[in-house]
Amino acid sequence: MMKNYQCKKCKTHLTNNTTPAVFNCPGGGHHQWTDLGEVGPTNYQCKKCATLVKSKSTPAAFNCPAGNHHQWTKL
């Protein structure tokens, strides 16, 4: 199953079927990946960090790169 992942440090968003490698984060040191949930047909955008994801349901809220929790809006 494909999932959305985002690094809290460098804001990189990607989809993958396993947790991505942690090495060589542009933000310094190791990536800090957050599993945002399963990839799906619906677009969601975070009001705080502007991350856009295609998700099966509302993505996970924790670990927004802009601080605290994501504030997802369904597009």
Rosetta blueprint (number, residue, H / E / L):
1 M L
2 M L
3 K E
4 N E
5 Y E
6 Q E
7 C E
8 K L
9 K L
10 C L
11 K L
12 T L
13 H E
14 L E
15 T E
16 N E
17 N L
18 T L
19 T L
20 P L
21 A L
22 V L
23 F L
24 N L
25 C L
26 P L
27 G L
28 G L
29 G L
30 H L
31 H L
32 Q L
33 W E
34 T E
35 D E
36 L E
37 G E
38 E E
39 V E
40 G E
41 P E
42 T E
43 N E
44 Y E
45 Q E
46 C E
47 K L
48 K L
49 C L
50 A L
51 T L
52 L E
53 V E
54 K E
55 S E
56 K L
57 S L
58 T L
59 P L
60 A L
61 A L
62 F L
63 N L
64 C L
65 P L
66 A L
67 G L
68 N L
69 H L
70 H L
71 Q L
72 W E
73 T E
74 K E
75 L L
